[in-house]
Amino acid sequence: METVTRVEIMRSGHLGRWAAVTGAVLLTAACSQATGLAGVSAQSPATAPPSAAPAAASTSPAASATPSQTAEHQAAEQPPKGDDPVRVPPPKLSKYEYTFPVKGCKTTYQRKLLVLPKTTIWAQQGCAFVAPIGGVVDEVNIQNKWRPTTDAGADREGRFVTIIGDDGVRYLGGHLDSVAEGIKPGVRVKAGQLLGRVGKSGNARDTGANLYFAISWKTGPAFWWVRRGMVKPWDYLDAWQSGNRTYSPREETLALRGKLGETPRCAVQCASKKAPQAGKTQGPKRDDGTVTVTPSIAPFGQ
């Protein structure tokens, strides 16, 4: 009986110590899970709540700033599209408005001084020669009088029309194939109105069809060399063709007329050939019917 009692006492003592140890361990574990060390959670990452990782990712400064910064950067590199550009008309250089003298055809023309201050506008035969400005028809020649045997200066342009523009400048279109119906001296014309058709009359008969175009001032028919061209025209043609239709030769023409006078002497391509005389001896006589006039004493307009 005594032996049994000792065994039970020893067994109960062991159980008590095991209970005490187990209780201490459980208490320590509970405390460590609640407080941890220095206020840091003692939970294992494996036991952390599933919502912890997304919360940490959403509060990261780099992660939250990247999308908005990328959008702003792209917006800065790709500015918004603007409206169509506003077309600004060329500056108005005079009160006059001009048009290119050949209408409805492809053209080329000389831009340099060769013999006379004029230009040759190359175009297909039959293309329209039109008034470069509104004005009054001055001279018209519907007959092709030029002959290679005489090469008379007054006839070199063959069929031609001149007008005195509203700007006071004379414009010549020569080597015409024909003159438009109703075009005669004194007739009022508008800019762009048909004056004739491009051809090869005059001394252009052995060349391609072209328009002899010249700028000068009004004189009488006797001073044909003035009519053939006094002012270089290509700068004005460039402007009229490219869209600046108010670029006017008026000032340059008036300045040159003031310097040279209204009827300057002929200086280039003045002489005509003498017609061959068959078996007759005659005194000097011009066979083209042109009256020889001394420019310095000839009355204006004759």
Backbone as numpy.savetxt, mean C-alpha at the origin, in Angstrom:
# Nx Ny Nz CAx CAy CAz Cx Cy Cz
-4.00 -79.34 103.17 -4.82 -78.14 103.17 -3.99 -76.92 103.17
-2.92 -76.94 103.97 -1.98 -75.79 104.03 -1.30 -75.63 102.72
-0.97 -76.75 102.09 -0.27 -76.68 100.80 -1.14 -76.08 99.75
-2.40 -76.46 99.73 -3.34 -75.91 98.73 -3.49 -74.43 98.92
-3.53 -74.02 100.15 -3.72 -72.59 100.42 -2.57 -71.77 99.94
-1.32 -72.28 100.13 -0.14 -71.56 99.64 -0.17 -71.43 98.13
-0.54 -72.52 97.49 -0.56 -72.48 95.99 -1.54 -71.45 95.51
-2.67 -71.42 96.14 -3.70 -70.45 95.71 -3.24 -69.03 95.96
-2.56 -68.87 97.14 -2.07 -67.52 97.46 -1.05 -67.09 96.44
-0.13 -67.99 96.07 0.90 -67.65 95.09 0.27 -67.37 93.73
-0.72 -68.21 93.43 -1.36 -67.99 92.11 -2.09 -66.67 92.10
-2.76 -66.38 93.18 -3.48 -65.10 93.22 -2.54 -63.93 93.23
-1.37 -64.10 93.83 -0.38 -63.01 93.80 0.12 -62.75 92.40
0.39 -63.85 91.66 0.82 -63.67 90.25 -0.26 -63.01 89.43
-1.44 -63.39 89.63 -2.54 -62.78 88.86 -2.68 -61.32 89.19
-2.44 -60.97 90.48 -2.55 -59.57 90.86 -1.47 -58.73 90.20
-0.26 -59.33 90.20 0.82 -58.55 89.55 0.56 -58.41 88.07
0.07 -59.47 87.45 -0.24 -59.38 85.99 -1.33 -58.36 85.74
-2.27 -58.33 86.61 -3.35 -57.35 86.44 -2.84 -55.95 86.59
-1.92 -55.78 87.59 -1.37 -54.44 87.80 -0.56 -53.98 86.62
0.27 -54.92 86.12 1.11 -54.56 84.95 0.25 -54.25 83.75
-0.74 -55.10 83.53 -1.63 -54.89 82.36 -2.35 -53.56 82.46
-2.79 -53.21 83.64 -3.47 -51.94 83.83 -2.56 -50.76 83.56
-1.31 -50.88 84.02 -0.36 -49.78 83.80 -0.08 -49.59 82.33
0.06 -50.73 81.64 0.35 -50.63 80.18 -0.80 -49.98 79.46
-2.02 -50.42 79.80 -3.19 -49.82 79.12 -3.30 -48.35 79.42
-3.01 -47.94 80.65 -3.09 -46.52 81.01 -2.07 -45.72 80.27
-0.84 -46.28 80.18 0.23 -45.56 79.47 -0.11 -45.39 78.00
-0.65 -46.43 77.37 -1.01 -46.35 75.96 -2.08 -45.32 75.74
-3.05 -45.28 76.62 -4.13 -44.30 76.47 -3.61 -42.90 76.59
-2.71 -42.70 77.56 -2.16 -41.34 77.74 -1.32 -40.92 76.57
-0.51 -41.83 76.05 0.38 -41.47 74.93 -0.41 -41.16 73.69
-1.54 -41.85 73.46 -2.34 -41.54 72.29 -3.02 -40.20 72.42
-3.30 -39.79 73.64 -4.01 -38.54 73.82 -3.10 -37.35 73.71
-1.89 -37.43 74.30 -1.04 -36.24 74.36 0.19 -36.34 73.51
0.85 -37.47 73.48 2.07 -37.61 72.70 3.19 -36.87 73.35
4.28 -36.60 72.51 5.46 -35.92 73.02 5.47 -34.49 72.55
5.65 -33.58 73.49 5.75 -32.15 73.20 4.58 -31.70 72.34
3.42 -32.24 72.61 2.22 -31.79 71.90 2.08 -32.32 70.51
2.93 -33.25 70.05 2.85 -33.82 68.71 2.05 -35.08 68.79
1.16 -35.28 67.81 0.31 -36.47 67.82 1.16 -37.71 67.70
0.80 -38.70 68.46 1.53 -39.95 68.44 0.90 -40.97 67.52
-0.10 -40.57 66.79 -0.74 -41.52 65.90 0.18 -41.91 64.78
0.10 -43.16 64.40 0.88 -43.67 63.27 0.25 -43.19 61.98
1.06 -42.91 60.92 0.48 -42.49 59.64 -0.52 -43.49 59.12
-0.29 -44.75 59.46 -1.22 -45.75 58.97 -2.58 -45.61 59.60
-2.61 -45.04 60.84 -3.89 -44.91 61.54 -4.48 -43.54 61.39
-3.83 -42.62 60.58 -4.35 -41.27 60.41 -5.65 -41.31 59.63
-6.56 -40.39 59.88 -7.85 -40.37 59.16 -7.63 -40.16 57.67
-8.44 -40.76 56.81 -8.29 -40.61 55.36 -8.39 -39.17 54.90
-9.11 -38.32 55.62 -9.30 -36.93 55.19 -8.09 -36.09 55.46
-7.09 -36.60 56.17 -5.93 -35.77 56.52 -5.12 -35.44 55.30
-4.87 -36.39 54.39 -4.01 -36.16 53.23 -4.60 -35.12 52.30
-5.90 -35.19 51.90 -6.44 -34.14 51.05 -6.41 -32.78 51.68
-6.65 -32.72 53.01 -6.63 -31.42 53.66 -5.26 -30.81 53.57
-4.20 -31.64 53.77 -2.84 -31.11 53.69 -2.54 -30.65 52.29
-3.00 -31.40 51.26 -2.73 -31.02 49.87 -3.43 -29.73 49.53
-4.65 -29.52 50.01 -5.39 -28.32 49.65 -4.83 -27.08 50.29
-4.11 -27.24 51.43 -3.55 -26.07 52.11 -2.14 -25.77 51.66
-1.58 -26.56 50.70 -0.21 -26.30 50.23 -0.19 -25.06 49.36
0.65 -24.04 49.64 0.67 -22.80 48.84 1.03 -23.06 47.40
2.02 -23.94 47.14 2.46 -24.17 45.76 1.35 -24.79 44.95
0.64 -25.77 45.55 -0.41 -26.47 44.82 -1.56 -25.54 44.49
-1.94 -24.65 45.41 -3.08 -23.77 45.19 -2.75 -22.64 44.24
-1.48 -22.19 44.13 -1.11 -21.03 43.29 -0.84 -21.41 41.86
-0.45 -22.65 41.61 0.00 -23.04 40.25 -1.08 -22.85 39.19
-2.33 -23.35 39.37 -3.32 -23.21 38.30 -3.61 -21.77 37.94
-3.81 -20.89 38.94 -4.15 -19.50 38.65 -2.98 -18.77 37.99
-1.75 -19.05 38.44 -0.60 -18.39 37.84 -0.45 -18.81 36.38
-0.70 -20.07 36.07 -0.58 -20.54 34.69 -1.61 -19.84 33.80
-2.82 -19.70 34.27 -3.86 -19.03 33.48 -3.50 -17.58 33.22
-3.01 -16.86 34.25 -2.62 -15.47 34.06 -1.47 -15.34 33.10
-0.50 -16.25 33.17 0.65 -16.21 32.27 0.22 -16.40 30.82
-0.69 -17.36 30.60 -1.18 -17.58 29.25 -1.95 -16.37 28.73
-2.71 -15.75 29.61 -3.47 -14.57 29.18 -2.54 -13.44 28.79
-1.41 -13.32 29.50 -0.45 -12.27 29.16 0.23 -12.53 27.83
0.47 -13.79 27.49 1.12 -14.13 26.23 0.17 -14.06 25.05
-1.12 -14.20 25.27 -2.10 -14.19 24.20 -3.09 -13.07 24.42
-2.73 -11.84 23.94 -3.64 -10.71 24.14 -4.93 -10.92 23.36
-5.99 -10.34 23.81 -7.28 -10.51 23.11 -7.23 -9.90 21.72
-7.98 -10.49 20.78 -8.02 -9.98 19.41 -8.76 -8.64 19.38
-8.16 -7.68 18.63 -8.79 -6.38 18.51 -9.69 -6.31 17.28
-10.27 -5.16 17.05 -11.11 -4.96 15.89 -10.25 -4.82 14.64
-10.87 -4.88 13.48 -10.15 -4.68 12.23 -9.53 -3.29 12.18
-8.33 -3.15 11.55 -7.69 -1.83 11.50 -8.55 -0.81 10.74
-8.49 0.41 11.18 -9.23 1.49 10.53 -8.38 2.04 9.38
-8.94 2.06 8.20 -8.20 2.57 7.05 -8.17 4.10 7.08
-6.95 4.63 7.04 -6.77 6.07 7.08 -6.51 6.56 5.66
-7.30 7.49 5.13 -7.08 7.95 3.77 -5.77 8.73 3.66
-5.16 8.76 2.46 -3.92 9.52 2.30 -4.17 11.00 2.52
-3.14 11.73 2.88 -3.33 13.17 3.15 -3.77 13.90 1.89
-4.61 14.90 2.06 -5.07 15.71 0.94 -4.01 16.76 0.64
-3.43 16.67 -0.56 -2.31 17.54 -0.92 -2.72 18.72 -1.78
-3.89 18.69 -2.35 -4.39 19.82 -3.13 -5.90 19.71 -3.18
-6.53 20.71 -3.72 -7.99 20.69 -3.86 -8.43 19.96 -5.12
-7.46 19.51 -5.92 -7.77 18.82 -7.17 -7.69 17.31 -6.98
-8.46 16.60 -7.80 -8.44 15.14 -7.74 -8.17 14.59 -9.13
-7.27 13.60 -9.21 -6.79 13.09 -10.48 -7.09 11.60 -10.61
-6.97 11.12 -11.83 -7.09 9.69 -12.10 -6.01 9.28 -13.08
-5.60 8.03 -13.02 -4.56 7.54 -13.93 -5.10 7.59 -15.35
-4.29 8.03 -16.34 -4.81 8.31 -17.68 -5.13 7.09 -18.54
-4.78 5.88 -18.12 -5.18 4.68 -18.84 -6.08 3.87 -17.90
-7.26 3.54 -18.39 -8.27 2.92 -17.53 -8.59 1.50 -17.99
-8.66 0.58 -17.03 -9.13 -0.76 -17.31 -8.14 -1.69 -17.96
-6.86 -1.32 -17.98 -5.85 -2.16 -18.63 -4.58 -2.20 -17.77
-3.84 -3.28 -17.90 -2.55 -3.38 -17.25 -1.56 -2.47 -17.96
-0.77 -1.73 -17.19 0.16 -0.77 -17.78 1.53 -0.85 -17.12
2.52 -0.40 -17.86 3.84 -0.10 -17.32 4.27 1.22 -17.95
5.19 1.92 -17.29 5.64 3.19 -17.86 7.04 3.52 -17.36
7.69 4.39 -18.13 9.05 4.79 -17.82 9.07 5.76 -16.65
10.10 5.65 -15.82 10.27 6.54 -14.67 11.63 7.24 -14.72
12.07 7.56 -15.90 13.34 8.27 -16.01 13.34 9.12 -17.27
14.17 10.15 -17.27 14.29 11.06 -18.40 15.15 10.41 -19.48
14.57 10.25 -20.65 15.33 9.71 -21.77 15.72 10.83 -22.73
14.77 11.38 -23.45 15.04 12.49 -24.37 14.27 13.72 -23.94
12.97 13.54 -23.73 12.11 14.64 -23.32 11.51 14.34 -21.95
11.10 15.36 -21.22 10.43 15.13 -19.93 8.98 14.70 -20.14
8.81 13.48 -20.59 7.50 12.86 -20.82 7.65 11.40 -20.45
6.58 10.64 -20.59 6.70 9.21 -20.36 5.90 8.44 -21.39
6.27 7.19 -21.59 5.55 6.28 -22.47 4.83 5.26 -21.60
3.51 5.27 -21.66 2.71 4.32 -20.89 2.36 3.16 -21.82
2.95 2.00 -21.57 2.73 0.83 -22.42 1.43 0.15 -22.02
0.57 -0.07 -23.00 -0.71 -0.73 -22.77 -1.17 -1.37 -24.07
-2.11 -2.26 -23.99 -2.62 -2.92 -25.20 -3.35 -1.92 -26.09
-3.26 -2.16 -27.38 -3.96 -1.31 -28.32 -5.46 -1.36 -28.05
-6.06 -0.17 -28.06 -7.50 -0.07 -27.81 -7.85 0.24 -26.37
-6.88 0.23 -25.47 -7.16 0.59 -24.08 -7.62 2.05 -24.00
-8.39 2.36 -22.97 -8.99 3.69 -22.86 -7.99 4.72 -22.34
-7.86 5.82 -23.10 -7.15 7.01 -22.62 -8.20 7.94 -22.07
-8.10 8.29 -20.77 -9.13 9.09 -20.11 -8.52 10.38 -19.58
-9.38 11.35 -19.36 -8.93 12.64 -18.83 -8.40 12.45 -17.42
-7.16 12.88 -17.15 -6.62 12.71 -15.79 -7.26 13.65 -14.77
-7.95 14.69 -15.26 -8.63 15.65 -14.39 -9.73 16.30 -15.19
-10.71 16.85 -14.54 -11.72 17.60 -15.25 -11.13 18.85 -15.88
-11.64 19.22 -17.04 -11.11 20.40 -17.73 -11.79 20.60 -19.07
-11.09 21.33 -19.96 -11.62 21.67 -21.28 -10.65 21.16 -22.34
-11.19 20.53 -23.38 -10.36 20.04 -24.48 -9.70 21.23 -25.17
-8.40 21.13 -25.43 -7.64 22.23 -26.02 -7.32 21.97 -27.49
-6.61 20.88 -27.78 -6.24 20.54 -29.15 -6.65 19.10 -29.45
-7.04 18.86 -30.69 -7.40 17.52 -31.14 -6.83 17.31 -32.53
-6.14 16.21 -32.74 -5.66 15.83 -34.07 -6.17 14.43 -34.37
-7.10 14.34 -35.32 -7.69 13.05 -35.65 -7.02 12.41 -36.86
-6.06 13.10 -37.46 -5.36 12.58 -38.63 -3.92 12.23 -38.26
-3.47 11.11 -38.76 -2.10 10.69 -38.54 -1.22 11.25 -39.67
-0.64 12.41 -39.45 0.11 13.10 -40.50 1.60 12.74 -40.53
2.06 12.03 -39.54 3.51 11.80 -39.44 4.01 10.91 -40.58
5.18 11.30 -41.13 5.84 10.53 -42.17 7.30 10.36 -41.78
7.83 9.16 -41.92 9.23 8.96 -41.55 10.20 9.73 -42.44
9.78 10.07 -43.65 10.68 10.80 -44.55 10.91 12.23 -44.09
9.96 12.79 -43.37 10.10 14.17 -42.90 10.28 14.26 -41.39
9.63 13.36 -40.66 9.71 13.35 -39.19 9.45 14.74 -38.61
8.37 15.35 -39.06 8.02 16.68 -38.57 7.69 16.64 -37.09
8.28 17.54 -36.34 8.09 17.53 -34.90 6.65 17.69 -34.47
5.88 18.50 -35.19 4.49 18.74 -34.81 3.61 17.52 -35.02
4.10 16.54 -35.81 3.28 15.37 -36.14 3.73 14.10 -35.44
4.74 14.15 -34.62 5.33 12.93 -34.06 4.37 12.16 -33.16
3.43 12.85 -32.54 2.49 12.15 -31.64 1.30 11.58 -32.39
1.25 11.74 -33.73 0.16 11.17 -34.50 -1.18 11.76 -34.08
-2.14 10.89 -33.82 -3.43 11.34 -33.31 -3.27 11.65 -31.81
-3.76 12.80 -31.40 -3.60 13.17 -30.00 -4.73 14.07 -29.54
-4.85 14.18 -28.22 -5.79 15.08 -27.57 -5.06 15.75 -26.43
-5.26 17.07 -26.29 -4.77 17.76 -25.10 -5.96 18.42 -24.40
-5.87 18.49 -23.08 -6.87 19.22 -22.31 -6.15 20.20 -21.38
-6.83 21.29 -21.08 -6.37 22.21 -20.04 -7.19 21.88 -18.80
-6.53 21.32 -17.81 -7.22 20.88 -16.60 -7.69 22.05 -15.75
-8.58 21.75 -14.83 -9.05 22.77 -13.89 -7.92 23.30 -13.02
-6.80 22.59 -13.00 -5.63 23.06 -12.24 -4.75 23.99 -13.08
-5.16 24.28 -14.32 -4.38 25.17 -15.18 -3.26 24.49 -15.94
-3.15 23.17 -15.83 -2.06 22.41 -16.45 -2.57 21.76 -17.74
-1.69 21.68 -18.74 -2.07 20.99 -19.99 -1.56 19.55 -19.96
-2.43 18.64 -20.40 -2.10 17.22 -20.45 -2.28 16.72 -21.89
-1.30 15.97 -22.35 -1.30 15.44 -23.72 -1.32 13.92 -23.70
-2.20 13.35 -24.51 -2.18 11.91 -24.77 -2.02 11.69 -26.25
-0.89 11.10 -26.66 -0.59 10.92 -28.07 -0.43 9.46 -28.47
-0.14 9.24 -29.77 -0.04 7.91 -30.40 -1.37 7.18 -30.36
-2.48 7.92 -30.38 -3.79 7.30 -30.24 -4.18 6.54 -31.50
-4.92 5.47 -31.29 -5.50 4.73 -32.40 -6.74 5.46 -32.93
-7.47 6.10 -32.01 -8.66 6.87 -32.40 -8.97 7.89 -31.32
-9.76 8.88 -31.70 -10.23 9.90 -30.77 -11.69 9.63 -30.49
-12.09 9.76 -29.25 -13.46 9.45 -28.85 -14.44 10.40 -29.52
-15.62 9.90 -29.79 -16.67 10.70 -30.43 -17.06 11.87 -29.53
-17.18 13.03 -30.16 -17.60 14.23 -29.45 -16.47 15.00 -28.79
-15.26 14.48 -28.88 -14.12 15.18 -28.28 -13.56 16.17 -29.31
-13.71 17.44 -29.02 -13.23 18.51 -29.89 -12.90 19.73 -29.04
-12.11 20.66 -29.56 -11.71 21.82 -28.76 -12.90 22.56 -28.17
-12.77 22.92 -26.90 -13.81 23.66 -26.21 -14.79 22.81 -25.44
-14.75 21.48 -25.62 -15.69 20.59 -24.94 -15.24 20.37 -23.49
-16.19 20.45 -22.60 -15.91 20.22 -21.19 -15.91 18.72 -20.91
-14.89 18.23 -20.17 -14.79 16.81 -19.84 -14.61 16.65 -18.33
-14.96 15.48 -17.85 -14.79 15.13 -16.45 -13.58 14.23 -16.28
-13.04 14.19 -15.07 -11.95 13.26 -14.77 -12.41 11.84 -15.03
-11.61 11.06 -15.76 -11.96 9.69 -16.07 -12.78 9.52 -17.34
-13.14 10.62 -18.01 -13.94 10.52 -19.23 -13.07 10.08 -20.40
-13.62 9.24 -21.24 -12.90 8.71 -22.39 -12.54 9.81 -23.38
-11.25 9.88 -23.74 -10.78 10.84 -24.73 -10.35 10.15 -26.02
-9.87 8.92 -25.94 -9.41 8.20 -27.12 -8.97 6.79 -26.76
-8.39 6.11 -27.73 -7.93 4.74 -27.56 -6.44 4.64 -27.85
-5.74 3.88 -27.01 -4.30 3.71 -27.15 -3.98 3.04 -28.49
-2.95 3.53 -29.17 -2.58 2.96 -30.46 -1.10 3.10 -30.77
-0.79 3.21 -32.07 0.60 3.29 -32.53 0.76 4.35 -33.62
-0.06 5.38 -33.59 0.04 6.42 -34.62 1.27 7.29 -34.37
1.61 8.12 -35.36 2.80 8.94 -35.25 4.05 8.10 -35.38
5.12 8.55 -34.74 6.38 7.82 -34.86 6.44 6.57 -33.98
5.29 6.12 -33.47 5.23 4.87 -32.71 4.77 3.70 -33.59
4.69 3.91 -34.89 4.11 2.88 -35.75 4.92 1.59 -35.76
6.21 1.67 -35.47 7.07 0.48 -35.47 7.35 -0.04 -34.06
6.61 0.45 -33.08 6.77 -0.01 -31.69 5.48 -0.66 -31.22
5.47 -1.09 -29.97 4.23 -1.58 -29.39 3.28 -0.44 -29.11
2.00 -0.76 -28.95 1.00 0.26 -28.64 1.34 0.93 -27.32
1.18 2.25 -27.27 1.48 2.99 -26.06 0.79 4.34 -26.08
0.77 4.97 -24.92 0.25 6.33 -24.79 1.41 7.26 -24.49
1.60 8.25 -25.36 2.58 9.30 -25.11 1.91 10.28 -24.16
2.44 10.38 -22.94 1.79 11.22 -21.93 2.75 12.33 -21.50
2.26 13.57 -21.57 3.11 14.72 -21.27 2.34 15.77 -20.48
3.07 16.52 -19.68 2.53 17.61 -18.87 3.24 18.90 -19.25
2.46 19.95 -19.49 3.05 21.26 -19.83 2.04 22.34 -19.46
2.09 23.46 -20.18 1.13 24.54 -19.98 0.61 24.98 -21.34
-0.47 25.74 -21.35 -1.12 26.14 -22.60 -0.23 27.08 -23.41
-0.08 26.76 -24.69 0.55 27.64 -25.68 -0.23 27.49 -26.98
0.15 28.26 -27.99 -0.46 28.10 -29.30 0.09 26.88 -30.02
-0.60 26.39 -31.07 -0.17 25.20 -31.80 1.23 25.34 -32.39
1.68 26.57 -32.68 3.01 26.75 -33.28 4.12 26.30 -32.34
3.86 26.30 -31.06 4.89 25.93 -30.08 4.69 24.47 -29.65
4.74 23.58 -30.63 4.47 22.16 -30.41 5.46 21.51 -29.46
6.67 22.05 -29.38 7.67 21.45 -28.50 7.31 21.62 -27.03
6.55 22.66 -26.71 6.07 22.81 -25.33 5.01 21.74 -25.05
4.13 21.55 -26.02 3.09 20.53 -25.87 3.67 19.14 -25.64
4.82 18.85 -26.18 5.40 17.51 -26.11 5.92 17.15 -24.71
5.97 18.12 -23.82 6.34 17.78 -22.44 7.37 18.71 -21.85
7.06 19.26 -20.68 7.98 20.15 -19.97 8.23 19.70 -18.52
7.29 18.97 -17.95 7.37 18.55 -16.54 7.42 17.02 -16.49
8.34 16.47 -15.72 8.45 15.01 -15.58 7.19 14.47 -14.92
6.52 13.53 -15.55 5.21 13.12 -15.04 5.18 11.90 -14.13
6.28 11.13 -14.02 6.15 9.81 -13.39 5.85 9.86 -11.90
6.32 10.86 -11.18 5.98 10.94 -9.75 4.48 11.12 -9.55
3.87 11.90 -10.42 2.43 12.13 -10.33 1.65 10.88 -10.73
2.12 10.20 -11.76 1.47 8.95 -12.16 1.54 7.91 -11.04
2.70 7.84 -10.37 2.85 6.91 -9.24 1.80 7.19 -8.18
1.64 8.46 -7.85 0.69 8.85 -6.80 -0.74 8.55 -7.22
-1.11 8.89 -8.44 -2.49 8.67 -8.89 -2.80 7.19 -8.97
-1.82 6.38 -9.33 -2.04 4.95 -9.45 -2.11 4.26 -8.10
-1.33 4.75 -7.12 -1.28 4.11 -5.82 -2.38 4.58 -4.87
-3.13 5.62 -5.26 -4.26 6.01 -4.44 -4.25 7.43 -3.93
-3.11 8.13 -4.00 -3.10 9.53 -3.56 -3.45 10.41 -4.76
-4.72 10.60 -4.95 -5.23 11.26 -6.15 -5.22 12.78 -6.06
-4.71 13.34 -4.99 -4.68 14.80 -4.86 -3.27 15.37 -5.05
-2.32 14.53 -5.45 -0.96 15.01 -5.70 -0.96 15.74 -7.04
-0.72 17.05 -7.01 -0.94 17.89 -8.18 0.37 18.42 -8.76
0.48 18.44 -10.11 1.65 19.04 -10.77 1.52 20.55 -10.97
0.49 21.14 -10.46 0.24 22.57 -10.70 1.40 23.45 -10.26
1.86 23.29 -9.04 2.90 24.18 -8.52 4.19 24.04 -9.32
4.59 22.80 -9.61 5.82 22.60 -10.38 5.69 23.18 -11.79
4.53 23.00 -12.40 4.32 23.50 -13.75 4.35 25.02 -13.80
3.67 25.67 -12.87 3.66 27.13 -12.85 5.05 27.69 -12.55
5.78 27.03 -11.68 7.14 27.50 -11.36 8.05 27.40 -12.57
7.94 26.31 -13.33 8.79 26.15 -14.51 8.39 27.12 -15.61
7.11 27.36 -15.78 6.66 28.35 -16.77 7.16 29.74 -16.40
7.14 30.06 -15.12 7.66 31.36 -14.70 9.16 31.49 -14.96
9.88 30.39 -14.87 11.33 30.42 -15.10 11.69 30.49 -16.59
10.97 29.69 -17.42 11.31 29.61 -18.84 10.52 30.55 -19.71
9.39 31.05 -19.21 8.49 31.83 -20.04 7.44 30.93 -20.69
6.38 31.54 -21.20 5.29 30.76 -21.77 5.69 30.09 -23.08
6.61 30.71 -23.82 6.98 30.16 -25.13 8.51 30.04 -25.24
9.10 29.12 -24.48 10.55 28.96 -24.58 10.95 28.40 -25.94
12.18 28.62 -26.34 12.68 28.09 -27.61 12.78 26.57 -27.54
12.64 25.93 -28.69 12.79 24.49 -28.78 14.25 24.12 -28.55
14.48 23.08 -27.72 15.85 22.71 -27.38 16.16 21.25 -27.72
15.14 20.39 -27.84 15.37 18.96 -28.06 14.49 18.48 -29.21
15.08 17.71 -30.14 14.35 17.14 -31.28 13.55 18.20 -32.02
14.22 19.23 -32.42 13.54 20.37 -33.03 13.47 20.28 -34.56
14.53 19.81 -35.19 14.61 19.85 -36.66 13.83 18.72 -37.29
13.25 19.01 -38.44 12.61 18.00 -39.26 13.53 17.64 -40.42
13.28 16.48 -41.00 14.05 16.09 -42.18 13.51 16.82 -43.40
14.38 17.04 -44.38 13.93 17.64 -45.62 13.41 16.56 -46.54
12.29 16.82 -47.17 11.72 15.85 -48.11 12.61 15.75 -49.34
12.79 14.54 -49.88 13.61 14.41 -51.08 13.00 15.14 -52.27
13.82 15.85 -52.99 13.38 16.59 -54.17 13.76 15.80 -55.41
12.79 15.42 -56.21 13.04 14.59 -57.39 13.15 15.47 -58.63
14.39 15.71 -59.08 14.63 16.41 -60.35 14.32 17.88 -60.33
14.12 18.49 -59.17 13.83 19.92 -59.13 14.77 20.59 -58.14
15.12 21.78 -58.48 15.95 22.56 -57.59 15.13 23.74 -57.11
14.86 23.76 -55.83 14.03 24.81 -55.26 14.73 25.40 -54.05
14.28 26.54 -53.69 14.80 27.17 -52.50 14.30 26.45 -51.25
14.87 26.78 -50.12 14.46 26.12 -48.86 12.97 26.28 -48.60
12.35 25.18 -48.40 10.91 25.20 -48.12 10.55 23.97 -47.29
9.77 24.17 -46.30 9.33 23.06 -45.47 8.15 22.39 -46.16
8.20 21.07 -46.24 7.17 20.34 -46.97 6.01 19.91 -46.08
6.08 20.21 -44.79 5.01 19.75 -43.89 3.96 20.81 -43.63
4.13 21.98 -44.23 3.13 23.02 -44.08 3.19 23.75 -42.75
4.19 23.49 -41.94 4.30 24.15 -40.65 4.90 25.54 -40.83
4.33 26.51 -40.18 4.83 27.88 -40.26 5.96 28.04 -39.26
7.08 28.58 -39.73 8.21 28.81 -38.84 7.96 30.08 -38.04
8.02 29.97 -36.74 7.72 31.09 -35.85 8.88 31.30 -34.90
9.27 32.54 -34.72 10.29 32.86 -33.72 9.58 33.02 -32.37
9.83 32.15 -31.42 9.05 32.17 -30.18 9.09 33.49 -29.44
10.21 34.20 -29.53 10.36 35.41 -28.72 9.46 36.55 -29.20
9.02 36.52 -30.47 8.22 37.63 -30.97 6.79 37.19 -31.38
6.54 35.89 -31.35 5.22 35.41 -31.77 4.18 35.77 -30.73
3.01 36.26 -31.15 1.96 36.58 -30.18 1.43 35.32 -29.52
1.04 35.41 -28.25 0.56 34.26 -27.50 -0.74 33.76 -28.11
-0.81 32.44 -28.29 -2.02 31.81 -28.79 -2.08 31.65 -30.29
-1.08 32.13 -31.00 -1.09 31.96 -32.45 -0.21 30.80 -32.85
